[in-house]
Amino acid sequence: MNDVREWKIPKWPFLLGNALLLAFAYLIVWKSPHPISQWEILACFAAAVFGAVIGILPFLLDYRAMGTALQVNALGAVVDKIQDLEKLAAQISAATNQWDVIQGQAEKTAAGAKQIADKMGAEVREFSEFMQKINDNEKATLRLEVEKMHRGEAEWLQMLVRIFDHIFALYAAATRSGQPQLAEQITHFQNACRGTVRRIGLTAFAAEPGEAFDAARHQVADSKGNPPAGAVVAETIASGYTFQGKLLRPAVVRLREAGAPAAPPSLPSASAKPPARENEEDELPLGEPD
């Protein structure tokens, strides 16, 4: 291809002509008597315009030459590509023959791949069914273990509540015995036991004498009906318990009789015992912990 730089026209003759025309116009202005006549002004203007045209002319010629060179180069590239068409046609013919062979091989490969995919799908289904059976068995086993743990936890809490009911009865008896040292020792013993189980979330509470009866936290001892409105607690027979913030058993209380004067705060009598049970092995009415 032709180099565009070889098509450039030398510009110095045109620039020299431009300079001479401008010098001629300046000479007219300089030598002519002033004021300058109309013909002299026209001559200067014509010289300046003609000089400008001469100065621009080489660049216009360069532009046309470059356009012609680009067209020639483009035509040369087109000719080269046309010459390559025969080679491309031969390659297309060879590729078509190879494509027929490849298509036959591809059909065989697709059939084999389909057989493998079907076999893999069957194996995946069998494996999924096997894993589902294992998962169901594991869930059933875990469910049984959780139920055993809940039952064990409930039995364990029932045992603790029974023990603390006896400790509370012992504390009440010591308080009513009239022996301050014994009462103090039993009190420390009860507080130490309650502080130990408080770490696992088991907390005891009692109703204060004169406190309003609350059916959500209190339970009347040896009473089958609902207490009257405005009932007041006279004393606590057995402590109530909460386990990890949830009510486990309400406090067992005795209500003050209507018209009876308010009694000073006192503990249950020495003969007070935990709520009667028909059989010591029966479960206490505790709420099931989570």
Helices and strands as residue ranges (DSSP letters): G 4-7, H 12-31, H 38-176, H 180-198, E 202-205, E 218-220, E 233-238, E 240-243, E 246-249, E 251-255
